[in-house]
Amino acid sequence: MGKDSFLPAAGTRDIEPVQAEIRNEVIRKITSCYKKYGFNSIETPAIEKLENLTGKKGGENEKLIFKVLKRGEELKEVLKEKPEENDLSDLGLRYDLTVPLARYYAHYKDKLPKPFKAFQIGNVWRAERPQKSRYRQFTQCDIDIIGDPTPNCEIELIYVTCKSLQELGIKDFEVIINDRVILKEISRKCGLTTGEEYRDFLIALDKLDKSPIGDIIEELKKKGFTENTCLSIQTVFGIFAADGAVDLYEGINDGDSGEKYRKACKDLIMIISSVKALLKDVDIKFDHKLVRGMDYYTGTIYEIRKKDWNISFGGGGRYNNMIGNFSGQDVSACGFSLGFERIIDAFFSGADTAENSGVKKAALIYSSDKDNYSDVIKLSETLRDSYDIVSIFDRQKNMSNQLEKLKSIGFTHWGVFKGAQTEIKAIDKNGRE
């Protein structure tokens, strides 16, 4: 068995003790903030029925489901035939926390208050190509409000998410916001009539941050878009680039739009102005290029980004039709998810973070040959008044090596047991006193 057999599967990673402590502390602070603002903790299974994960407009993520083979006699029966891929599986690992929440609410709705405010923190899985800060197993931190159709929903979700980040000491971020209703209207004005054209339009729009408009127009032409349609798209993109959020309503409303579109514009302007009034040190702005990958969004969509980082570390939106896929009755729903792994990688992954965590860990070292273990335990209890964590270790022959290893897993202090007179000292960065 080679050394590679010790490595975790591609797209996953082991979390060592110091980093695990940092992650746990970040989760504790996020959880505390969510609870403080009235969101109720729930848990849903990591495994869902495959039928519940597919056909829920999860976009490309539905193609990235880790599927679970049928088991026992049921699998044997299927294998007797010439099975298709989907015949072999009946379960899958969840690719986000929103679909399981919708199923949960559809099942328990008669027992839950309205609106229902929930949060979940848990692992999700996607079978995609691993990249920097993009894993096949990763943690999401979701807050959702179900049963409130008003834009107050979006205001509260954005507000609480920003307060959670500030609680973590993260300040250099911005919120960008758009609305799927507005995007749909833009596509209509550009002459797009089919769902496939609309999807190609959204994919092209999503690339504007990375590709020049000319390249995107050429790509659309290759997909069969007419010259007139491409010209319309280029003109509309130009209007947005010039006007931005200031003239959101006037810039794209030519007077013939329906009530639904006009309401989306007004709600978006109200959300932006309300968040600015509540969080004066947080930038929030309209961005016509924001699309988000999930097809289940029906209204507002938003992301949160580090200002000098062209990758989001949180996002969400309104998904009013999702619960109806389970219950047959649509319910207003809106959520915001923090990308926990990206937050850790961007703000909490350096050596300085570990050293400045503020947790005081003391190692009490004794000799099993001569010290009474009960006395060692008694002394460790008194030390816990001064140190967050006190752990007991049998003394090794190579003390320097032992201290280096203790330092590597976050111990900041140490002492050799000498009864009540034991002196606890700091461990320096090289594992020595």
N, C-alpha and C positions, 0 to 999 in steps of 0.2 A: 504493500500500500504506500503510494507516494505522498510527498508533502502536500500536494494539491488537495488530497482528500481531507485535510484539516481545514481547508478554507470554506467559508460559507458559500452558498449557492450564488451565482452571478446575480447582481442586482439587489442583494441583501448584505447585511454586515453585522458583525458582532459588536456589542457595545461594552467597552471596558469599564471598570468600576468608577473611575473619576468622571468619565463622560456620562455614565448612567446616573450619577448623583446630580450632575448639572441638568440633565434631561428631566429627572424627577422633580427638581426644584422649579424648573420652567413650567412643567405641567401643574405643579401645586399652585403656582401664582395664577396661571390662566384659569384653573378650576375655581380658585377662590374668587376671582373677579367675576366669572360667569355666575356663580352662586350669589354673590353680593347684589347683582342686578336682577335677580329673580328667575334665573333659568334653572330648570330642574334636570338633574342628572338621570340619564337613562342608558341602558346598554342593549345592544342588539347582537345577534350571533355573527361570528366571522363568516360562517357558511350560510348561504341562502339557497332556496330552491332555484334552479336554473331558470325556470319560467318567470320568476320574479325579477331576475337581473336582466333579462333580454326583452326587447320591445318597449323599454321604458324611456327611450330617447336619450340614452346615455352617450350618444355620439360614438366616436372612435373607441371609447372605453369598453363598449359592449363587445368589440372585437378582441379585447385584451383580457378577457376573463380567464382566470385559472379554473379549469373545469375539473370536477371530481368524478372519477369513474363510478359507475354503479357497482354494487358489491354482491358477493355470494351467488346464489342461484339466479338472481335477476340478471347479473352480468353474463353468466353462462348461457342463459336463454338467448340473450341478444347476440352473443358471439356465434351462435348456431346459424344465424342468417348472414347476410352481407351488410353489416351495419354501416350507416353513415356516421360521421363524427358525433353529431348531436344525439344519436341513439345510444351512445356509450355512456353518457353522463346525465345525471339528474340534479347535481348540486354544483355550486361554484363559490369561490371566495369573493366577497363583496369588493367592488372596485371603488366605491365611495360610501359615505355614511348617509347620503340623502335618500337613496332608494330604500334601504332598510327602515329609515325613519318613516317614510310614506306608508310602507306596509304596516309598521308598528301602529301608526295613528289610525289607519283604516280599521285595524283589529280592535283597538282599545278606545276609540273616539267617544263612545257613550259614557266612559268612566272619567274622561279627561275634561278639565276646564277649557273654556274658550275665551280668548285665545290660549293656546297651549305653548308655553315657552320651554324649550328643551335644549340640553347640550349633550354631546357625545364626544369622547376622546378615545380613539382606538386605531388599530392597524387596518389598512386596506391593501389590496394587491392588484397589480396590473402587469400583464405579461408583455412589457415593452422593452425596447433597447435601453439598457442602463446608460446614463450620462451623469455629469456632475450635478449633484443635488436632485437627481431624478432616479428613484429606486423602484424595484419591483415590489418591495414591501416597505410601507412608510406609514407614518402616523398623521392623522388629521384631527383637528380640534374644531368641532362644528357647534354653532348656535343657530337655532331656528325658531321662528314664530309661525304657528299654524292657526288659521281662523281669523286673521285680521287683513282685510282687503285694502286698508288705507296705507298711504306712504309713511305713516308713523312707524310702521314696521321697519322699513329700510333705515329710517333715521336712528331708531334704537339699535339695530344690529350694527350699523357703522359706528355709532357712538361707543357701544360696549366693546367692540373689537379694538377700536383705537385706544380706549382706556386700558384694555388688557395689555396692549403693546407698550404703552407708557409705563405700566406697572413693571414691565420687564426691563425698563430703562431704554427702550428703543424709541427714538424720536425722529430720526431722519427718514421719514416715509411720507408717501402721498397716496390719496385715494383717487382713482379714476372711475367714472361712472358713465353708463350709456343705458339704452333701453331697446329691447328687441322689437318693440312696436315701432320705434323710430327707424330702426334698421329695415324693417319690413316696408315702411313707407318710402324710404330712400330707394329701395330696390324697385318698388312700383313706379316711382317717378323716372327711374332709368329704363323702364320698359320691360322689366323682367316679369314673366307670367307664370312660370312653372316652379315647382318646389326644387327641382334639380338646379335650375338657374340661380335660384335664391341661395342654395347651399354653396354653389361655386362662387357666388358673389361674396358670401361671408368668408370663405376660405381666402379669397383674394384680399379682402379688406384686412384680414388678420395679419397679412404679410407686409402691410404698409410701413410698419416700424423698421423692417429689415431690408426691404427691397424698394427701389425707386418706382414711381407710378408707371413709367414707361414699360418696365419689365412686366409688371402685373397686367397691364392692358394687353401686351403681346400674348401673355399666357391665356387670358380670357378669349382672345381671338382664336387661339388654337383649339379652344373648347367649343367653338362655334358661335360665339357672341358676334353680332353684327357690328359694322363700323359705327352706325348711329347709336347703338346701345353703349358701345365702348366710349364714344364721345360724351354721352350723357353721364356715364359713371365718372369719367375724368373731370367733367365740369362740376359735379356734385362734390367730389373729393376736394376739389379746389376751393369751393365755397366753405366747406367745413374747416379746411386748413387756415383760411383767412379769418373766419368768424369765431371759431372756438366756442366756448361756453357763454360768452357775453350775449350773443344774439341767437341763442339756441332756437328759440321759438320763431322769431322773425326770419332767421336765416334759411329755414327749410320749410316753412309753412306758407304755401302760395294761396291759401284761402279755400281750396277745394278738398282739403283733407277731412276725414271723418272725425266724429266726436272722440273716438277712442284714441286717435293719434294726438289730437289737441290736448286731451287729458294727460297723456303720457308726458308731453312736453312741459305742461304746467307742474305736474308732480315732480318731474326731475329738477326743475328750477327750484321748487320748494325744498326738496331734499338737500340740494347743494347749499342753499342759503341757510337752512336750519343747522346743518352740520358746521358750517363756517361760524355761525353765531355761538354754537355750543363749544366748539373746539377751535379756538382762535389760532392755536399754534399748529394746526393740521391743515395741509393743503388738500383740497378736494376740487376736482374739475371734470367737466364733460370731455369725453374723448370719443370722437366718431369712429375711431379705429378699433375700439374695444368690442370683441365679439364673444369670447368664451366658448369653449368647445362643446359643452353639453347642449343637446337639442331640446332638453326638457324645459329650458328657460322660456317664460312667456312674457316677461316685462323687464323690469330693471335688472341690470347686470353691473357688477362692480369688481374691482380688484384693488389690492393694496401693494405698493411697490416701494422698495428702497430707492431713493432718488437717483443715486448714481449706479443703479443696478437695473438692467433692462429685463428683469425677470420678476414676476409677481411672487409674493409669498403668502397670498391669501386672496380669496375671491368668493363670489356667490351671486345670488340673484333671486328673482321670484319665479316659482314653478307651480302655478295655480292648477295645472292639469294632472300632476303626478299622482296625487292620492286617488283621483278618480279612476286611474288605471287599475287600482285594487278594489275600491269600494263601489265604483260605478257612479259616484257623486263627487264632482270637483269641489275642492276646498282651497281657499286662499292659503298660500304657503310661501315663505321667504326664508333664506338662510345665508350664513356667512361662514366660510371655512378657512381656518388658518393652516397653512402648509408648515407643519411643525418641523420637518426635516430641513427645509430651506431656512427657517428662522434659526435653528441650531447651527447650521453650516455658516450662515452669514454673520451671526452675532455671538455665538457661544462655543466656538470650536477651537479657539486658540489656547496656548499654554497660559497666557495671562488670565484668561477666564477661569481656568481651573484653580490657579493660585489665589485669585481674588474672590473665590466663591463665598468666603466668610465663614465656612464650616470649620470648626476646630476639632480635629480628630487626634486623639492621643492613644499611643500604643503602650501598654503596660507589660514589660517584659520580665518574666520570672524564670527561675531555674527549677525544673521539675525534680531535680535530684535533692534539693535542700529546702525549698519553700513549700509552705502549707497552702494548698490551692484555695481553701476556704478563706484564708486571710487575704489572699490576692483578690478574690472576688469582693470581699468587704471593702478593701481599699479602692477598688475600681468604682464602687458606688459613691464614695465621697468625692472622687474626681469628677463625676458627672455633673456636679454643681458648677464646675468651671469649664468643662469641655462638652461640646455637642455629642460627640461619640467617643467612647472609651472601649477599646478591645484588648483582649489578653492574648499574649503570644509566648510560647516556650522559647527560651533563648537558643539561638543557633550558634554554631562554632564561629562562623564568619559574621561578626556583628555588623561590619560595614556593609556587606552585601545584603544583610537582612534589612538594614535601615533604608538602603536604596530601593529595595522592593516595596517597603512600606510607603516610602515617599511617592513611588510611582502610582499607588492606588489611593493617594489623597491624604495620607497621614501627615500632620503638621507638627506633632510633638511626640516625645517618647520619654520613658523613664524605666530604669531597672528597679525591680521591687526590692525595697529595703525596709519593709514594715511601714510604720506611719511616717518615717523620715524620708521617704522616697522623693527625689527631686525630678520634676518633669521639665524637660528642655525642648527647645525648638529644633526641628530638623532643617538643615539648610538645603539648598537646591541640589546639592550633590549627595544627599542622603547621610550627611554627617551632622554632629551636633554643632 
